[in-house]
Amino acid sequence: TPESTNQSRGFSSSSATQSWLLPKSGDHGSTRKGRPRVATGGSTRGTTVVWGDYGLRMTDHHRRISALQLKNAEDTIRKKLRGMKYRLFMRISANIPVYTKGNETRMGTGKGSMDYWAARVPVSRVIFELKGEIHEQIVKDAFRIASAKLPGNYETIKKGDVPCIGITRLTPENVKKLMARKGEPIGPLNRWIAQNNAAPVASA
């Protein structure tokens, strides 16, 4: 018998057979509207480039982005980079059903019907990542045009850029301020110091 091979795929946000704009499980009904996650404990997850060379990061405020808006931004990037060798990673997924009701509807008629899928995107979250041998200015132009299709303000970052806690970037100056204000450094600050070989600053 032939030996069984382990078909392992790269660690990505979604598989090739699964759409990032439509969840696999579907709609279960009575889904709460909810709010995007707020990193109050110092988490920097999802704020840096992990798989690619460049990324598109939200900078202003958390919000809910519809699957149609995300699809338009993805198509814009692929159209701008047509004919080039690259790989595009999607760091979020539209897995939140949004229900709507008609105007001037009386109370007590239910939640309404499912209208579209959306994604809850917290502030400083990376939405797209791009990997390939493409000039930096071309990538910035593609991300700039794609960000015009999305609500909010965005910036283009590169691999190795500093992470964020909320809207605060962990630059050396901001790390010193956070450590002085909180006293002992918290976990993300300790990791940042270890990675960048920065000396801790005593609290005031």
C-alpha atoms as an extended CHARMM CRD file, in Angstrom:
* protein
*
       204  EXT
         1         1  THR       CA              0.0000000000        0.0000000000        0.0000000000  PROA      1               0.0000000000
         2         2  PRO       CA              1.2940000000        3.4900000000       -0.7490000000  PROA      2               0.0000000000
         3         3  GLU       CA              2.4030000000        5.5030000000        2.1940000000  PROA      3               0.0000000000
         4         4  SER       CA             -0.1070000000        8.0760000000        3.3660000000  PROA      4               0.0000000000
         5         5  THR       CA              1.1930000000       11.5940000000        3.0580000000  PROA      5               0.0000000000
         6         6  ASN       CA              0.1980000000       14.3720000000        5.4320000000  PROA      6               0.0000000000
         7         7  GLN       CA             -1.2640000000       17.1540000000        3.3450000000  PROA      7               0.0000000000
         8         8  SER       CA             -0.3120000000       20.1310000000        5.4920000000  PROA      8               0.0000000000
         9         9  ARG       CA             -1.0800000000       23.6060000000        4.2620000000  PROA      9               0.0000000000
        10        10  GLY       CA              0.4890000000       26.8650000000        5.2810000000  PROA      10              0.0000000000
        11        11  PHE       CA             -0.8790000000       28.7240000000        8.2660000000  PROA      11              0.0000000000
        12        12  SER       CA             -3.2890000000       31.1190000000        6.5810000000  PROA      12              0.0000000000
        13        13  SER       CA             -6.5530000000       32.7870000000        7.4800000000  PROA      13              0.0000000000
        14        14  SER       CA             -8.6970000000       30.5740000000        5.2440000000  PROA      14              0.0000000000
        15        15  SER       CA             -8.2670000000       27.5070000000        3.0930000000  PROA      15              0.0000000000
        16        16  ALA       CA             -8.5210000000       27.5050000000       -0.6830000000  PROA      16              0.0000000000
        17        17  THR       CA            -11.9160000000       25.7890000000       -0.6270000000  PROA      17              0.0000000000
        18        18  GLN       CA            -13.4380000000       28.1260000000        1.9470000000  PROA      18              0.0000000000
        19        19  SER       CA            -14.5000000000       31.6750000000        1.2040000000  PROA      19              0.0000000000
        20        20  TRP       CA            -13.3080000000       34.3440000000        3.6140000000  PROA      20              0.0000000000
        21        21  LEU       CA            -16.4580000000       36.3120000000        2.8100000000  PROA      21              0.0000000000
        22        22  LEU       CA            -18.8780000000       33.5550000000        3.8430000000  PROA      22              0.0000000000
        23        23  PRO       CA            -18.5960000000       31.3390000000        6.9470000000  PROA      23              0.0000000000
        24        24  LYS       CA            -18.6810000000       27.5880000000        6.5360000000  PROA      24              0.0000000000
        25        25  SER       CA            -21.2720000000       27.0210000000        9.2580000000  PROA      25              0.0000000000
        26        26  GLY       CA            -23.7880000000       29.4830000000        7.8130000000  PROA      26              0.0000000000
        27        27  ASP       CA            -26.3420000000       31.5550000000        9.7000000000  PROA      27              0.0000000000
        28        28  HSD       CA            -27.7170000000       30.1450000000       12.9450000000  PROA      28              0.0000000000
        29        29  GLY       CA            -30.1440000000       32.9760000000       13.6040000000  PROA      29              0.0000000000
        30        30  SER       CA            -30.5320000000       35.3490000000       16.5670000000  PROA      30              0.0000000000
        31        31  THR       CA            -26.9290000000       36.5180000000       16.3310000000  PROA      31              0.0000000000
        32        32  ARG       CA            -26.2100000000       39.5520000000       18.4770000000  PROA      32              0.0000000000
        33        33  LYS       CA            -24.8210000000       42.7000000000       16.9240000000  PROA      33              0.0000000000
        34        34  GLY       CA            -21.8550000000       42.8200000000       19.3020000000  PROA      34              0.0000000000
        35        35  ARG       CA            -18.8860000000       45.1610000000       19.3030000000  PROA      35              0.0000000000
        36        36  PRO       CA            -15.3050000000       44.7560000000       18.0400000000  PROA      36              0.0000000000
        37        37  ARG       CA            -12.7980000000       43.4840000000       20.5650000000  PROA      37              0.0000000000
        38        38  VAL       CA            -10.9530000000       46.1480000000       22.5280000000  PROA      38              0.0000000000
        39        39  ALA       CA             -7.4540000000       45.1310000000       23.6310000000  PROA      39              0.0000000000
        40        40  THR       CA             -7.4800000000       46.5070000000       27.1910000000  PROA      40              0.0000000000
        41        41  GLY       CA             -4.9130000000       44.0230000000       28.5250000000  PROA      41              0.0000000000
        42        42  GLY       CA             -2.0580000000       45.0630000000       26.2710000000  PROA      42              0.0000000000
        43        43  SER       CA             -2.5510000000       42.5620000000       23.4390000000  PROA      43              0.0000000000
        44        44  THR       CA             -0.8420000000       43.3180000000       20.1240000000  PROA      44              0.0000000000
        45        45  ARG       CA             -2.3310000000       40.4040000000       18.2070000000  PROA      45              0.0000000000
        46        46  GLY       CA             -3.2110000000       41.1010000000       14.5920000000  PROA      46              0.0000000000
        47        47  THR       CA             -1.4430000000       44.4780000000       14.3920000000  PROA      47              0.0000000000
        48        48  THR       CA              1.7190000000       43.4110000000       12.5360000000  PROA      48              0.0000000000
        49        49  VAL       CA              2.6090000000       41.7260000000        9.2560000000  PROA      49              0.0000000000
        50        50  VAL       CA              3.0430000000       37.9810000000        9.8080000000  PROA      50              0.0000000000
        51        51  TRP       CA              3.0140000000       36.1280000000        6.4690000000  PROA      51              0.0000000000
        52        52  GLY       CA              3.6700000000       38.7700000000        3.8300000000  PROA      52              0.0000000000
        53        53  ASP       CA              5.9840000000       41.6980000000        3.1940000000  PROA      53              0.0000000000
        54        54  TYR       CA              3.4120000000       44.5120000000        3.3020000000  PROA      54              0.0000000000
        55        55  GLY       CA              0.1110000000       45.0180000000        5.0610000000  PROA      55              0.0000000000
        56        56  LEU       CA             -2.9230000000       47.3010000000        5.1400000000  PROA      56              0.0000000000
        57        57  ARG       CA             -3.7740000000       48.3740000000        8.7100000000  PROA      57              0.0000000000
        58        58  MET       CA             -6.7320000000       50.3380000000       10.0640000000  PROA      58              0.0000000000
        59        59  THR       CA             -5.7210000000       53.4300000000       12.0290000000  PROA      59              0.0000000000
        60        60  ASP       CA             -8.7280000000       55.4310000000       13.1730000000  PROA      60              0.0000000000
        61        61  HSD       CA            -11.5850000000       53.5320000000       14.8750000000  PROA      61              0.0000000000
        62        62  HSD       CA            -13.0850000000       50.0680000000       15.1260000000  PROA      62              0.0000000000
        63        63  ARG       CA            -16.0710000000       49.3520000000       12.8960000000  PROA      63              0.0000000000
        64        64  ARG       CA            -18.0660000000       46.6920000000       11.0950000000  PROA      64              0.0000000000
        65        65  ILE       CA            -17.1230000000       46.1350000000        7.4440000000  PROA      65              0.0000000000
        66        66  SER       CA            -19.4520000000       44.3140000000        5.0860000000  PROA      66              0.0000000000
        67        67  ALA       CA            -18.3840000000       41.4160000000        2.8980000000  PROA      67              0.0000000000
        68        68  LEU       CA            -19.1680000000       43.4410000000       -0.2270000000  PROA      68              0.0000000000
        69        69  GLN       CA            -16.7850000000       46.1980000000        0.8160000000  PROA      69              0.0000000000
        70        70  LEU       CA            -14.0470000000       43.6600000000        1.5510000000  PROA      70              0.0000000000
        71        71  LYS       CA            -14.6450000000       41.9680000000       -1.8060000000  PROA      71              0.0000000000
        72        72  ASN       CA            -14.4000000000       45.2950000000       -3.6450000000  PROA      72              0.0000000000
        73        73  ALA       CA            -11.1010000000       46.0660000000       -1.9030000000  PROA      73              0.0000000000
        74        74  GLU       CA             -9.7100000000       42.6250000000       -2.7610000000  PROA      74              0.0000000000
        75        75  ASP       CA            -10.7330000000       42.9440000000       -6.4200000000  PROA      75              0.0000000000
        76        76  THR       CA             -9.1290000000       46.3900000000       -6.5630000000  PROA      76              0.0000000000
        77        77  ILE       CA             -5.7890000000       45.0400000000       -5.3300000000  PROA      77              0.0000000000
        78        78  ARG       CA             -5.8340000000       42.1130000000       -7.7380000000  PROA      78              0.0000000000
        79        79  LYS       CA             -6.7480000000       44.3810000000      -10.6420000000  PROA      79              0.0000000000
        80        80  LYS       CA             -3.9170000000       46.7980000000       -9.8240000000  PROA      80              0.0000000000
        81        81  LEU       CA             -1.3730000000       43.9540000000       -9.5670000000  PROA      81              0.0000000000
        82        82  ARG       CA             -2.5930000000       42.0100000000      -12.5880000000  PROA      82              0.0000000000
        83        83  GLY       CA              0.2020000000       40.0840000000      -14.2910000000  PROA      83              0.0000000000
        84        84  MET       CA              2.5670000000       40.2380000000      -11.3020000000  PROA      84              0.0000000000
        85        85  LYS       CA              3.6660000000       37.3450000000       -9.1180000000  PROA      85              0.0000000000
        86        86  TYR       CA              2.3680000000       37.8060000000       -5.6070000000  PROA      86              0.0000000000
        87        87  ARG       CA              0.2590000000       36.2150000000       -2.8950000000  PROA      87              0.0000000000
        88        88  LEU       CA             -2.5180000000       38.0380000000       -1.0640000000  PROA      88              0.0000000000
        89        89  PHE       CA             -3.4670000000       37.0670000000        2.4910000000  PROA      89              0.0000000000
        90        90  MET       CA             -6.7590000000       38.0340000000        4.1560000000  PROA      90              0.0000000000
        91        91  ARG       CA             -6.3940000000       38.4470000000        7.9290000000  PROA      91              0.0000000000
        92        92  ILE       CA            -10.0900000000       38.7910000000        8.7550000000  PROA      92              0.0000000000
        93        93  SER       CA            -13.2600000000       36.9540000000        7.7680000000  PROA      93              0.0000000000
        94        94  ALA       CA            -16.8440000000       38.0970000000        7.2830000000  PROA      94              0.0000000000
        95        95  ASN       CA            -18.5960000000       35.8000000000        9.7570000000  PROA      95              0.0000000000
        96        96  ILE       CA            -21.1300000000       38.1440000000       11.3930000000  PROA      96              0.0000000000
        97        97  PRO       CA            -24.6840000000       38.0790000000        9.9440000000  PROA      97              0.0000000000
        98        98  VAL       CA            -26.4160000000       41.4490000000        9.7980000000  PROA      98              0.0000000000
        99        99  TYR       CA            -30.2030000000       41.5850000000        9.9870000000  PROA      99              0.0000000000
       100       100  THR       CA            -32.3430000000       44.4190000000        8.6760000000  PROA      100             0.0000000000
       101       101  LYS       CA            -35.9830000000       45.4490000000        8.9200000000  PROA      101             0.0000000000
       102       102  GLY       CA            -38.0140000000       47.7550000000        6.7360000000  PROA      102             0.0000000000
       103       103  ASN       CA            -38.5520000000       51.4060000000        7.5200000000  PROA      103             0.0000000000
       104       104  GLU       CA            -41.4840000000       52.4320000000        9.7430000000  PROA      104             0.0000000000
       105       105  THR       CA            -42.0030000000       48.8680000000       10.9620000000  PROA      105             0.0000000000
       106       106  ARG       CA            -44.0130000000       48.4150000000       14.1430000000  PROA      106             0.0000000000
       107       107  MET       CA            -42.3680000000       46.9670000000       17.2320000000  PROA      107             0.0000000000
       108       108  GLY       CA            -42.6860000000       43.2910000000       18.0520000000  PROA      108             0.0000000000
       109       109  THR       CA            -42.3630000000       41.8950000000       14.5410000000  PROA      109             0.0000000000
       110       110  GLY       CA            -39.1060000000       40.0610000000       15.1800000000  PROA      110             0.0000000000
       111       111  LYS       CA            -35.4390000000       40.6450000000       14.4810000000  PROA      111             0.0000000000
       112       112  GLY       CA            -35.8270000000       40.9290000000       10.7250000000  PROA      112             0.0000000000
       113       113  SER       CA            -34.3070000000       38.9950000000        7.8510000000  PROA      113             0.0000000000
       114       114  MET       CA            -30.6360000000       38.2970000000        7.2720000000  PROA      114             0.0000000000
       115       115  ASP       CA            -29.2840000000       40.8880000000        4.8390000000  PROA      115             0.0000000000
       116       116  TYR       CA            -25.4980000000       40.4560000000        4.4730000000  PROA      116             0.0000000000
       117       117  TRP       CA            -22.3290000000       39.1760000000        6.1230000000  PROA      117             0.0000000000
       118       118  ALA       CA            -19.8600000000       41.4770000000        7.8360000000  PROA      118             0.0000000000
       119       119  ALA       CA            -16.6560000000       41.4370000000        9.8920000000  PROA      119             0.0000000000
       120       120  ARG       CA            -15.9410000000       43.1540000000       13.2020000000  PROA      120             0.0000000000
       121       121  VAL       CA            -12.5980000000       44.9130000000       12.7690000000  PROA      121             0.0000000000
       122       122  PRO       CA            -10.8880000000       46.4350000000       15.8270000000  PROA      122             0.0000000000
       123       123  VAL       CA             -8.5890000000       49.4140000000       15.5510000000  PROA      123             0.0000000000
       124       124  SER       CA             -5.0240000000       48.7800000000       14.2860000000  PROA      124             0.0000000000
       125       125  ARG       CA             -5.9970000000       45.4180000000       12.8010000000  PROA      125             0.0000000000
       126       126  VAL       CA             -4.2030000000       44.2970000000        9.6380000000  PROA      126             0.0000000000
       127       127  ILE       CA             -6.7600000000       43.4050000000        6.9540000000  PROA      127             0.0000000000
       128       128  PHE       CA             -4.6220000000       42.4660000000        3.9410000000  PROA      128             0.0000000000
       129       129  GLU       CA             -1.0780000000       41.1730000000        3.6110000000  PROA      129             0.0000000000
       130       130  LEU       CA              0.8570000000       40.8990000000        0.3730000000  PROA      130             0.0000000000
       131       131  LYS       CA              3.9410000000       38.8520000000       -0.4020000000  PROA      131             0.0000000000
       132       132  GLY       CA              5.8870000000       38.9830000000       -3.6570000000  PROA      132             0.0000000000
       133       133  GLU       CA              8.6940000000       40.6000000000       -5.5740000000  PROA      133             0.0000000000
       134       134  ILE       CA              6.8580000000       43.8600000000       -6.2310000000  PROA      134             0.0000000000
       135       135  HSD       CA              8.1420000000       47.4030000000       -5.8430000000  PROA      135             0.0000000000
       136       136  GLU       CA              7.0800000000       49.0920000000       -2.6280000000  PROA      136             0.0000000000
       137       137  GLN       CA              5.4840000000       52.0600000000       -4.3810000000  PROA      137             0.0000000000
       138       138  ILE       CA              3.2770000000       49.7920000000       -6.4950000000  PROA      138             0.0000000000
       139       139  VAL       CA              2.0500000000       48.0260000000       -3.3550000000  PROA      139             0.0000000000
       140       140  LYS       CA              1.3460000000       51.3560000000       -1.6640000000  PROA      140             0.0000000000
       141       141  ASP       CA             -0.6630000000       52.5280000000       -4.6640000000  PROA      141             0.0000000000
       142       142  ALA       CA             -2.6910000000       49.3110000000       -4.6940000000  PROA      142             0.0000000000
       143       143  PHE       CA             -3.4220000000       49.5470000000       -0.9710000000  PROA      143             0.0000000000
       144       144  ARG       CA             -4.2650000000       53.2490000000       -1.2850000000  PROA      144             0.0000000000
       145       145  ILE       CA             -6.8680000000       52.5710000000       -3.9680000000  PROA      145             0.0000000000
       146       146  ALA       CA             -8.2410000000       49.6030000000       -2.0100000000  PROA      146             0.0000000000
       147       147  SER       CA             -8.5400000000       51.6430000000        1.1860000000  PROA      147             0.0000000000
       148       148  ALA       CA            -10.7670000000       54.0980000000       -0.6910000000  PROA      148             0.0000000000
       149       149  LYS       CA            -13.2550000000       51.2270000000       -1.0930000000  PROA      149             0.0000000000
       150       150  LEU       CA            -13.3560000000       50.6410000000        2.6720000000  PROA      150             0.0000000000
       151       151  PRO       CA            -14.7510000000       52.8110000000        5.4650000000  PROA      151             0.0000000000
       152       152  GLY       CA            -12.1750000000       54.4440000000        7.7170000000  PROA      152             0.0000000000
       153       153  ASN       CA             -8.5200000000       55.4080000000        7.4730000000  PROA      153             0.0000000000
       154       154  TYR       CA             -5.7190000000       52.9770000000        6.6870000000  PROA      154             0.0000000000
       155       155  GLU       CA             -1.9490000000       52.8710000000        6.3870000000  PROA      155             0.0000000000
       156       156  THR       CA              0.5380000000       50.6490000000        4.5910000000  PROA      156             0.0000000000
       157       157  ILE       CA              3.0130000000       48.8810000000        6.8630000000  PROA      157             0.0000000000
       158       158  LYS       CA              5.9740000000       46.6020000000        6.2300000000  PROA      158             0.0000000000
       159       159  LYS       CA              7.1820000000       43.4520000000        7.8840000000  PROA      159             0.0000000000
       160       160  GLY       CA              9.0840000000       44.3350000000       11.0410000000  PROA      160             0.0000000000
       161       161  ASP       CA              7.1370000000       47.5010000000       11.8570000000  PROA      161             0.0000000000
       162       162  VAL       CA              6.2520000000       48.0390000000       15.4980000000  PROA      162             0.0000000000
       163       163  PRO       CA              2.9790000000       46.5690000000       16.8300000000  PROA      163             0.0000000000
       164       164  CYS       CA              0.1720000000       48.5680000000       18.4140000000  PROA      164             0.0000000000
       165       165  ILE       CA             -1.7980000000       48.4570000000       21.6280000000  PROA      165             0.0000000000
       166       166  GLY       CA             -5.0620000000       50.0660000000       20.6180000000  PROA      166             0.0000000000
       167       167  ILE       CA             -3.9820000000       53.1940000000       18.7420000000  PROA      167             0.0000000000
       168       168  THR       CA             -0.6370000000       53.4320000000       20.5600000000  PROA      168             0.0000000000
       169       169  ARG       CA              2.3940000000       52.2780000000       18.5920000000  PROA      169             0.0000000000
       170       170  LEU       CA              5.0690000000       50.5230000000       20.6240000000  PROA      170             0.0000000000
       171       171  THR       CA              7.9000000000       52.8350000000       19.6660000000  PROA      171             0.0000000000
       172       172  PRO       CA             10.7670000000       53.1740000000       22.1880000000  PROA      172             0.0000000000
       173       173  GLU       CA              9.4010000000       56.5190000000       23.3640000000  PROA      173             0.0000000000
       174       174  ASN       CA              5.8690000000       55.1820000000       23.8760000000  PROA      174             0.0000000000
       175       175  VAL       CA              7.1690000000       52.0770000000       25.6320000000  PROA      175             0.0000000000
       176       176  LYS       CA              9.0110000000       54.2410000000       28.1570000000  PROA      176             0.0000000000
       177       177  LYS       CA              5.8680000000       56.2740000000       28.7810000000  PROA      177             0.0000000000
       178       178  LEU       CA              3.7290000000       53.1810000000       29.2590000000  PROA      178             0.0000000000
       179       179  MET       CA              6.2180000000       51.6030000000       31.6350000000  PROA      179             0.0000000000
       180       180  ALA       CA              6.5070000000       54.7850000000       33.6620000000  PROA      180             0.0000000000
       181       181  ARG       CA              2.7360000000       55.1120000000       33.8970000000  PROA      181             0.0000000000
       182       182  LYS       CA              1.9280000000       51.4860000000       34.7060000000  PROA      182             0.0000000000
       183       183  GLY       CA              4.9130000000       50.8150000000       36.9380000000  PROA      183             0.0000000000
       184       184  GLU       CA              6.0340000000       47.2840000000       36.1580000000  PROA      184             0.0000000000
       185       185  PRO       CA              5.9730000000       46.4470000000       32.4220000000  PROA      185             0.0000000000
       186       186  ILE       CA              3.1560000000       44.2190000000       31.2270000000  PROA      186             0.0000000000
       187       187  GLY       CA              3.6040000000       41.1080000000       29.1040000000  PROA      187             0.0000000000
       188       188  PRO       CA              3.6130000000       42.6820000000       25.6060000000  PROA      188             0.0000000000
       189       189  LEU       CA              6.0780000000       45.3310000000       26.7500000000  PROA      189             0.0000000000
       190       190  ASN       CA              8.3690000000       42.6640000000       28.1770000000  PROA      190             0.0000000000
       191       191  ARG       CA              8.3080000000       40.7970000000       24.8670000000  PROA      191             0.0000000000
       192       192  TRP       CA              8.9840000000       44.0030000000       22.9540000000  PROA      192             0.0000000000
       193       193  ILE       CA             11.9660000000       44.7760000000       25.1960000000  PROA      193             0.0000000000
       194       194  ALA       CA             13.3570000000       41.2490000000       24.7620000000  PROA      194             0.0000000000
       195       195  GLN       CA             13.0200000000       41.3500000000       20.9770000000  PROA      195             0.0000000000
       196       196  ASN       CA             14.5200000000       44.8220000000       20.5760000000  PROA      196             0.0000000000
       197       197  ASN       CA             17.1630000000       44.5440000000       23.3180000000  PROA      197             0.0000000000
       198       198  ALA       CA             15.8520000000       47.6800000000       24.9840000000  PROA      198             0.0000000000
       199       199  ALA       CA             16.7380000000       48.4020000000       28.5710000000  PROA      199             0.0000000000
       200       200  PRO       CA             13.7270000000       48.7230000000       30.9080000000  PROA      200             0.0000000000
       201       201  VAL       CA             13.1170000000       52.0890000000       32.4610000000  PROA      201             0.0000000000
       202       202  ALA       CA             12.4100000000       52.4230000000       36.1650000000  PROA      202             0.0000000000
       203       203  SER       CA              8.9810000000       53.7220000000       37.0110000000  PROA      203             0.0000000000
       204       204  ALA       CA              8.6960000000       57.2390000000       38.3650000000  PROA      204             0.0000000000
